[in-house]
Amino acid sequence: MNILGVKPQYRRKGLGRFLLVDGMKWVAERGMDSTRIGVYAKNEKALDLYLSLGFEKDRSSLWLEKKLK
């Protein structure tokens, strides 16, 4: 698993979008035809970014969580 994040002081400047677009180009150049991103449902700004880049919600996956303590 890889994590991409942008520090709060650098958000809303297009850096995350640039990194995602560049990363998708890199993946495509290596012959892959799709990519998958996970995002917390409450992270609306990230979700909006992903949707604006053409990602679609995948109804075939579901993550479950159980607190142990």
N, C-alpha and C positions, 0 to 999 in steps of 0.2 A: 504494500500500500504506500502511496506517495501522497503527501499533503502539500497543497499550495495555499499560502496565506499572504496577506499584505498587512503590514503593521498599521494600526489605526491612523497614525499621522500621515500616511501615504495613500489612504483610501480615497475613493471618489476622484481620482486623477487619471484614470484610464490604465493604470499599471496592471491590475488584475486581468482586464480585457486583453491587453497586449500580450501578457504571458500565456493566457489561454489560447489565443489565436496563433501565436508563434508555436506553442506546443502542439496544437492540432496540425499545423503545417508539417512539423517535424515527424509526427506520427504517420501522416499520410505519405510523406516522402519515403517512408520505410515500408510501404505496402499495406499498411493497415487501413481498413475501410470504415472503422467506427471507434468510438471511445466512450467510456462510461464515467460518470462523475457521481459521487455520493454527496449529499448535502443534508444537514439537519433541517427539518421542516420549518423550524422557527427562524432560520437564517434567510429571511425574506429578500434581503438585498443580494445575497449570493444567488439565490434561486432566480431572482429577476435577471441577473447577469447571464446565467446559464441559458435561461429561456430566450433571452434576446440574441444569443449566439446560435440558436436553432436546436438546442437540446430539447428533448421531449420527455415527459414523465413516463417512466417505465412501470406499467401496471403488473408486470410479471414478477417483480421483486418486492420483498417485504423484509425489513429488518425488525427483529424483536429484541427487547431488552428486559432484563430482570435485575433489579437491585438486590445485591446479596447482603448488604449491611445497611 
